[in-house]
């Protein structure tokens, strides 16, 4: 289990990223561009990931690269549900539970086959409101999260 100090720092980092990475607008074209950037970057780096972007219940972008599997799609579904339920990045969900000395699967009251506390899904906020979720699965939870943040920074620079 990660120490409280590490989780405090992790939570501060993720919350700062969430404040930084909000958009005045984010539509289907922006989702497509973000998804294509993730696929191109992952292909160049030879990363075995699945990528998905959703607006509510609608999947507006999805790609599975070589080395990924249907398990990655399942992880993405679980990460998305957690972001929507808790309103924060899935990496922050896990850090919050660990900080309190609690195990997500046994303490959240949520079905662990439908929700998880693994990083890699990040809220898409437009005008401060949760408009969707972007996620990556296939690397460590920290690498999944970092890749999504990198992609969102590229997208934010274009707005």
N, C-alpha and C positions, 0 to 999 in steps of 0.2 A: 504494500500500500504506500502511496506517495505521502510525504510529510505534509502537514498543514501549511508550512511556509511555502513549499512548492506549489500547492494548490491555491494559496492566496495569490501568489505571483501569476499563476496561470489564469485565474479568474480575472485579475486586473488586466492582464494582456488581452484576453478574449473580449472583455467588456469595452476596452479601448478600441479594439478592432471593430466591434459592432457599432460604436459611436462614429468612427471614421468612415465606415463603409455603408453609408446610406445614400440613397439615390433620389433625385428630384422626379425621375421617371425611369421606368424599366419595363419595356414591352417585349413582345415576342421576338422582335428583331434583335433587341439587346440580349435576350436569352440565347438566341441562336449564335450570336457573335461570341458570347461568353463560352458557350458549349464548344464551339469550334476552336477557340483559343485553348481550352483545356485539352481537347483531343490532339491538336497539333503539338502542344507542349509535351503531353504525355507520350505521344508517338516519337518525338525527337529524343526524349529521355528514356525511351523504352520502358515505360511504366505500365504494369499490368492492372489497369483500373477500369472501373465502370463510372460513368458520369451521368448525372441526371439533374434536371432543373424542373421545378414544378411551380405553377401558380395555383395555389389551393390544391384541389384534387386533380388538376390537369397537368399531365406530364408534357412539357413543351419542348424538352430536349432530352435525348437519351442516347448514349453510345457505350458500347462494351469493346474494349481493346483486347488484343491477344494476351492471354495469360489470366484474364479475368474469368469469372464464372457466374452462374446463376446465384451462387451464394452471395456475391457482391450486390446483386439486385435486392436480395433479401435484407442485407445490411443497410442498404440505402433506404428501403422502406421503413425499417425500424428507426434509423437516425432521423428521417423526416418526421415521423410521428412524434418523436421526442422534441424536436425543435418546435413543432406546432403546439405541442402540449405545454412546454415550459417557456416558450417564447425567447429562447436563447440558443446559441450554438450548442451542438451536441457535445462538444468537448467541455464546455462550461457545465453541462448537466452532470457529467461524471465528476468533475472537480468539486462541485457543490456538495455532492453526496459524500465524497471522500473526506472533504474538509470537516464534515459533521461526524465523521467516523462511522458512516452508514454504508451499507452495500445496496446499490441501486436495485438489483434484482429482488431482494427481500424486503427493502424498506419503501420503495416507491409506491407500492400498491398497484403497479401497472403490470400487465402481462409481459414478461421478458421475451416472449416469442413475437411480440408486436412493437416493443419499445426497447431502446438501449441507451447506454450512456457513453458510447464510443464516439470519438471525434470524427469529423469529416463532413458534417452537414452544417450549413450556415444560413441564418435568416436573410432573406432579401427584403430590405425595408425601403419603402417608397413613401416619402413624406412622413416618416416616423411609424408607419403602419406595416405590419407583416403582410407582404404581398406574395411571398413565395419562399422557396428554399432551394439552395444549390448544394449538391453533395458529390463527394468522391468516395469510392471504396476500393480497396485493393492493396493499400500500403499500411503502415502503422497508423493508428488514429491521429498521431501528431503530424505525420507527413501528409495524411489526407487533409487535415485541417489547414496546414500551411499551404498546400497547393491551391485550395479553394480561396484562401485569403490573397495569395499572389494573383490569382485570376481576377478576383474582385477589384484589386488595386489597379490592374491594367484596365478593367472596364470603367472604373471610376475616373481614371485619367482621360477617358474619351468622352465623358459626358460634358 
